[in-house]
Amino acid sequence: MASLNLVHGRQSLLPFPASTTLFPRTPSHSLSNYSFATSSGFLTRTFALFSPGILVCRNSSSRGARGNQSRIRSASVQRVTEELTEDDSKDSLISGDSIRQRFLDFYASRGHKIIPSASLVPDDPTVLLTIAGMLPFKPIFLGKIPRQVPRATTAQRCIRTNDVENVGRTARHHTFFEMLGNFSFGDYFKKEAIQWSWELSTKEFGLPPERLWISVFEDDDEAFEIWHNEVGVPVEHIKRMGEDDNFWMSGATGPCGPCSEIYYDFHPERGTADVDLGDDTRFIEFYNLVFMEYNKKDDGTLEPLKQKNIDTGLGLERMARILQKVPNNYETDLIYPILEKASAMANISYPLADEQTKLKLKVVGDHIRAIVYLISDGVLPSNIGRGYVVRRLIRRVVRAGRSLGINGAEGAFSPTIAEKVIELSTHIDSDVKIKAPRILEELKKEELNFVQTLERGETLLEKMLADALSNAQKSGSVPCLSGKDAFLLYDTFGFPVELTTEIAEEQGVTVDINGFDIEMENQRRLSRAAHNVVKLAVEDSANLMDIINETEFVGYDTLSTQAVVESLMVNGSPVIQVSEGNDVEVLLNRTPFYAESGGQIGDHGFLYVTGSEMQQTAVVEIKDVQKSLGDIFVHKGTIKEGILEVGREVQAAVDAKLRQRAKVHHTATHLLQSALKKLISQEISQAGSLVAFDRLRFDFNYGHALTDTQLEEIERLINDWIEASTFLKTKVMPLKDAKEAGAIAMFGEKYGEQVRVVEVPGVSMELCGGTHVSNTSEIRVFKIISEQGIASGVRRIEAVAGEAFIEYINVRESQMKNLCSMLKVKAEEVSTRVEKLLEELRMSRNEVADLRTNAAVYKALMIANKAFEVGTSQKIRVLVESLDDVVADSLKVAAEHLIGTLQDPAAVILGSCPDEGKVSLVAAFTPAVVDLGIQAGKFIGPIAKLCGGGGGGKPNFAQAGGRKPENLLSALEKAREDIVSILSEKAS
């Protein structure tokens, strides 16, 4: 199955330390002139550290062309042991790319269809990211959609972040990894799965059988017998394990079954007595076979599934580690070239680095892989959902890299390291290289933004430490930074707790590490709960999905068709009939209605039921159409007349006018993207879209606002294309052929093997399943109505075309007429009149502000005589008063005037309630007061808190605000007491 770390809801493997004794020498293998996939530096490093024999790839001499491809280019390596002789054979390490391809070929030769890796962004709303290889097949396992093939094999890209803190600390934790899997959908079962997994491991990859151990569920006698009697594994190498270890469950209910795992033994010399397969210093689990044969019901009982399935997963990085004989997954050719790149940028030798330095390099190498593939699949950095995953990983990379002293061009180093990931991506995801400019730009932008965040974090840390020292001084306790504050610095500003502790200790402040650990564990627990569960549920056998096939869509060719009602649902529950006035969801066997996808909203229209004499007996108004569980169209509407029943034949009719509006806007969207690429930048790519009846919206990646001139040029070019009256071409072809032809794929969109290509000859060619006009002249006219930024590096254009343009112009014309009537001017005079009114308003506001300021100064003069003196050796004039409803700006002027009037040394603290629910405070100290060690910014903050607010400022002047006017007088009284107490002590 696709999840070695989560197959039993446990952490199945623990870290093991790097050691030169992990790989006992195998005398039959030798080395002289070896080769490696990426660089001779890796091989030299590997031998220098471990001196292992190289694992021979069995059958390599007879693999023909593929065998030649799996051999890696030669790199001369110096002899590292006197035991080697000139007679030693010359073998090749097996590359990670070769392992992947040979796995897929192995199962393809056994009738499995090779399915491309699904996106890291799953269709499943219950899972944030693709965390397991089986996830794309979940609807098939549930029986929700029919299987397309009886058996399949994949190399699935996966992301997991629940154990992100373990990355680099253990030998096998990753955020990004590849899971090689073979799947059976009711076809073969235990016997074939077990036999093939053994054959793959021992013959295809040449693992010594005596080094392999097997775990089975304690009650699974069938699997035990197959392993022992048919495969020939010795009894002492088969371990029966309990439910926690070897019984896979998707959740509290749903598909489940026993599983069996294959482990590799690094230390067979330790014998077979008292073996613990969970000992990571000796074993690594690399292959897991799940026998999905039961459904767990609500009462906890197990019932046999109607269709028994096989779900397996082989960790590519783990197998590469075994075959390449390195101490951890990071030092395989899948990841090590990235570590080398980072090491070079940090002027560090990875083999000679200490463990802490290696940890940071591993974090950089692992996270950069995850980031590149996430951005390639359309996940951009943000503060929510998937975007936050990317943002957090980038911040961890930046923190680790900066601590290593890595510097990059223009202040960002991550794009340079990401280039190595992109270079290695060819056999993982060919689209990554196509999207490279966008990926690198996003990384650069996010890193530079985070560097600024780090600097703000440093300022916040300084304040936190100052507060901790101040509080400790007042209470007579030991200064300590709270665990919550330390975690805020870590989680929001990227400060490692070790760095926070080091800086704090320099100022004599301790850090509540236990409190920090509690906050960290709370976040991990929430992360696991949110992101690390693949939820499956087998419905009752009467579930309507068991009897409904995918909906046949005929809407490209017709807007009306006869169809049969296959199911009705009200509030998500299946019903037999629905009467007038009720909302309903209708499932038909075929439909002309377009279901919302690719940015285009679903069609509107009606379902008509006619009687024996063609009398209309029921009418259903359809207001939305959505896809569910693959290609089942759900028509959402309201029964306007009569009664609708399951099994009835209906006439399904799409609203032709609204469909035409959608077609016009969808084709116009394609023209807009082409115009942006042609006139602005070829690097522009789509970041989202909306094709509605009244407008279109197009989001794209670009770092600058478009000028009015550019927008005019875009409009002019699109309208020229419309006027050219070009016929569109639409055809279905293999995805590979479409990309080779130059078709544009939507950024982050997922496509099958066969794709629909919509072409405006000479202008645009895109992969698109939406509806389009047949000729550009149908669009009639195109008009941009707005252009704005919606996120960092993402712009949005909204536009109208066709009938929507006419409506837009009519509304604007009506608004202009009303404006002309109100201003009593002609249309061409509106701008001049508005400018004049704005100038008059500005002048009036200035006059009001001047009056308020003069009033505040006058009030200040009236209260100046209320100042009193404090201190014995030095007389300091103090004034603490309320100025009623004076606004904040005027309060500031009043304080400044009073400081000048009272002269140095003086301290002025004023408060006011300018509006309902608002408090303004100001503190102004002369230089002599500041020299006594009293700061206005620190003084005013606690006073503002009494009024439900806060604030701060410079040592000589500070402002604050609050939301509790009723507390102002008591707050000023507290301010008076505090300033008198402090000054009395300082000036005595």
Buried (B, 14 or more C-beta within 10 A) or exposed (E): BBBBBBBBBEEBBBBBEBEEEBBEEBEEBBBBEBBBBBBBBBBBBBBEBBBBBBBBBBEBEEBEEEBEBBBBEEBEBEEBEEEBEEEBEEBBBBBBBBBBBBBBBBBBEBBBBEBBBBBBBBBBEEBBBBBBBBBBBBBBBBBBBEBEEBBBBBBBBBBBBBBBBBBBEBBBBBBBBBBBBBBBBBBBBBBBBBBBBBBBBBEBBBBBBEBBBBBBBBBBEBBBBBBBEEBEBEEEBBBBBEBEBBBBBBBEBBBBBBBBBBBBBBBBEEEEEEBEBBBBBBBBBBBBBBBBBBBBEEEEEEEEBEBBBBBBBBBBBBBBBBBBBBBBBBBBBBBBBBBBBBBBBBEBEBBEBEEEBBBBBBBBBBBBBBBBBBBBBBBBBBEEEBBBBBBBBBBBBBBBBBBBEBBBEEEBBBBBBBBBBBBBBEEBBEBBBBBBBBBBBBBBBBBBBBBEBBEEBBEBBEBBBBBBBEEBEEEEEEBBBBBEBBBBBBBBBBBBBEBBBEBBEEBEBBBBBEBBBBBBEEBBEEBBEEBBBBBBBBBEEEBBBEEBEBBEBBBEEEBBBEBEBBBBBEEEEBBEBBEBEBEBBBBBBBBBBBBBBBBBBBBBBBBBBBEEEEEEBBBBBBEBBBBBBBEBBBBBBBBEBBBBBBEBEBBBBBBEEBBBBBBBBBBBBBBBBBBBBBBBBEEBBBBBBBBBBEBBBBBBBBEEEBEEEBBEBBBEBBBEBBEBEBEBEEEEBEBEEBBEEEBBBBBBBBBEEEBBBBBBEEBBBBBBBBBBBEBBEBBBBBBBBEBEEEBEBBBBBBBBBBBBBEBBEEEEEEEEEEBBEEBEBEEEEBEEBEEEEEEEEEEEEEEEEEEBBEBBBEBBEEBBEEBEBBBEEBEBBBBBBBBEBBBBBBBBBBBBBBBEBBEBBBBBBBBBBBEEEBBBBBBBBBEBBBEBEBBBBBBBBBBBBBBBBBBBBEBBBBBBBBEBBEBBEEBBEBBBEBBBEBBEEBBE
